[in-house]
Amino acid sequence: MSSPTLADLCASLEPVPIPLEAPPEVLAELKQTFHTYTPTLVFPSGEPVPSTSAAEGCSCAEGDCTGSECSCVSTHGYFWLSPTPPTLALPALPPSWPLFSCGPSCSCSLSSCKNRPTQHGISLPLAVRPTSPHKGFGLFARAPIRQGTFVCEVWRTNIDPTHIGNIGRFINHHHPPSTPLVLIPLRTPGALVPRAALFAARNIEEGEELGYDYGDAGGERWFFGAGAGKREEEEKVEGEKDEGGEGRTPCACGSSGCTGWLPYDPDL
């Protein structure tokens, strides 16, 4: 790949730069729609989502919050293999179980606590590149990624990611099997809005495009198999490959298990 058109799409708001590798005219087109990069969850107005002190967190004034003396760990478990880069023991995580970590209502500090690995921003070498005309941009690995490694947060709010968001807004849908990423719900004491994060579902090769199953909001399909967690209507819609259909969007993920359509809930 040639030199990036934009050295850091994140404008130094993440710990590592994430380049945009695309022709200059493509960058100009992106700037017409995507106006604001934000590493933290915000309201549609752009204002940061505040924390609340209503939830009780741990009282660990000292220590790294990795043992049973931490109330967050003793209650919800500790599943991290390494804090740097943040790597989760993914097979050990109970299925359909949110990943709990220390948060704003805890007494521990962000700098010393090892139970907050996803709260330090993105640490992996990644790049945004054009994919196919049907998919637009995609997020790619610039180095191998180990299974369980934290990639980024994803925000399921009413924010329009076309205009404002983090690097997750460039990650495309990928049907199982062999989906590169899995979405895991996050919970922290004191957080006003539930969060979710993407982790490597398997070992990922350098140069591979990252993607996750848009229809797998809690990781059920990854833990239990491709058929788990599907609504009856979604099974019907995803199983049809005929043209047309109100509200349906063709899928171009290229997976061997691709149904031809993006996940679709007719009730939404």
HUNORZI-V385425 format. One record per residue. N is the residue number from 1. RES is the residue in one small letter. PSI is psi in whole degrees, -180 to 180 (* if undefined). NEAR is the number of other ideal C-beta (glycine too) atoms within 8 Angstrom. Layout:
n = {N:N}
res = {RES:RES}
psi = {PSI:PSI}
near = {NEAR:NEAR}
This chain:
n = {1:2:3:4:5:6:7:8:9:10:11:12:13:14:15:16:17:18:19:20:21:22:23:24:25:26:27:28:29:30:31:32:33:34:35:36:37:38:39:40:41:42:43:44:45:46:47:48:49:50:51:52:53:54:55:56:57:58:59:60:61:62:63:64:65:66:67:68:69:70:71:72:73:74:75:76:77:78:79:80:81:82:83:84:85:86:87:88:89:90:91:92:93:94:95:96:97:98:99:100:101:102:103:104:105:106:107:108:109:110:111:112:113:114:115:116:117:118:119:120:121:122:123:124:125:126:127:128:129:130:131:132:133:134:135:136:137:138:139:140:141:142:143:144:145:146:147:148:149:150:151:152:153:154:155:156:157:158:159:160:161:162:163:164:165:166:167:168:169:170:171:172:173:174:175:176:177:178:179:180:181:182:183:184:185:186:187:188:189:190:191:192:193:194:195:196:197:198:199:200:201:202:203:204:205:206:207:208:209:210:211:212:213:214:215:216:217:218:219:220:221:222:223:224:225:226:227:228:229:230:231:232:233:234:235:236:237:238:239:240:241:242:243:244:245:246:247:248:249:250:251:252:253:254:255:256:257:258:259:260:261:262:263:264:265:266:267:268}
res = {m:s:s:p:t:l:a:d:l:c:a:s:l:e:p:v:p:i:p:l:e:a:p:p:e:v:l:a:e:l:k:q:t:f:h:t:y:t:p:t:l:v:f:p:s:g:e:p:v:p:s:t:s:a:a:e:g:c:s:c:a:e:g:d:c:t:g:s:e:c:s:c:v:s:t:h:g:y:f:w:l:s:p:t:p:p:t:l:a:l:p:a:l:p:p:s:w:p:l:f:s:c:g:p:s:c:s:c:s:l:s:s:c:k:n:r:p:t:q:h:g:i:s:l:p:l:a:v:r:p:t:s:p:h:k:g:f:g:l:f:a:r:a:p:i:r:q:g:t:f:v:c:e:v:w:r:t:n:i:d:p:t:h:i:g:n:i:g:r:f:i:n:h:h:h:p:p:s:t:p:l:v:l:i:p:l:r:t:p:g:a:l:v:p:r:a:a:l:f:a:a:r:n:i:e:e:g:e:e:l:g:y:d:y:g:d:a:g:g:e:r:w:f:f:g:a:g:a:g:k:r:e:e:e:e:k:v:e:g:e:k:d:e:g:g:e:g:r:t:p:c:a:c:g:s:s:g:c:t:g:w:l:p:y:d:p:d:l}
psi = {139:177:143:146:-35:120:-33:103:-23:0:41:20:-6:160:-27:148:146:104:154:116:94:159:154:-37:-29:-40:-43:-38:-41:-42:-20:-23:-45:108:-33:123:133:129:-8:157:132:162:165:-26:-13:-6:140:144:122:165:167:148:10:-37:142:127:-171:162:31:91:-28:169:178:5:46:-10:-180:-14:-17:124:-31:-42:-43:-29:-41:-8:165:118:17:132:-35:139:-16:107:157:113:123:141:77:-46:-21:-14:127:134:142:26:119:148:112:140:168:157:-160:-27:1:156:-15:160:150:-33:-33:-22:130:8:26:37:-29:-4:9:5:-172:134:-2:150:109:167:146:129:153:147:-111:163:-25:-16:-19:-129:162:163:130:149:129:4:159:145:128:146:136:-7:135:133:-59:169:155:134:118:74:-173:21:137:106:-7:-32:-32:142:-170:-166:-18:-20:-10:0:124:163:147:118:149:162:179:32:129:-37:157:139:125:126:143:142:135:140:126:-7:130:-33:131:147:173:150:152:133:154:118:-17:176:133:137:155:135:-7:140:137:144:160:166:108:-24:4:74:-26:11:9:-41:-35:-42:-38:-9:164:-25:-6:146:8:139:153:-41:-39:-39:-43:-47:-45:-25:-12:134:12:160:153:-172:114:132:-6:146:125:145:139:33:-27:3:150:-21:12:133:-7:-11:149:153:142:130:109:-12:-10:*}
near = {5:4:3:10:10:8:5:9:10:13:6:6:8:11:6:8:8:13:11:13:10:11:6:6:6:10:12:8:8:11:8:5:8:11:6:8:12:11:9:6:10:12:8:9:5:8:6:7:9:5:9:10:7:5:10:4:14:13:7:13:5:4:10:7:16:10:8:5:7:15:8:15:15:7:6:6:6:7:8:13:6:7:6:6:8:13:11:14:10:10:4:5:11:5:8:7:6:8:12:10:13:15:13:11:12:15:7:15:5:8:4:9:13:10:15:14:12:10:8:9:8:13:10:11:7:13:13:15:11:7:9:5:4:6:10:8:11:15:12:12:14:8:7:8:10:8:8:10:13:13:13:11:12:10:11:5:7:4:10:7:8:6:9:13:12:11:15:12:9:9:14:12:11:12:11:11:7:7:15:13:14:14:14:14:12:14:11:13:13:14:13:7:7:8:12:13:14:16:13:14:11:7:8:10:7:7:6:9:9:15:12:15:14:7:10:14:8:9:12:11:15:11:8:8:5:7:5:9:9:10:6:6:9:12:9:8:12:13:7:10:6:5:3:5:9:4:5:10:6:8:11:7:11:4:11:5:8:9:10:8:14:9:10:11:8:7:4:3}
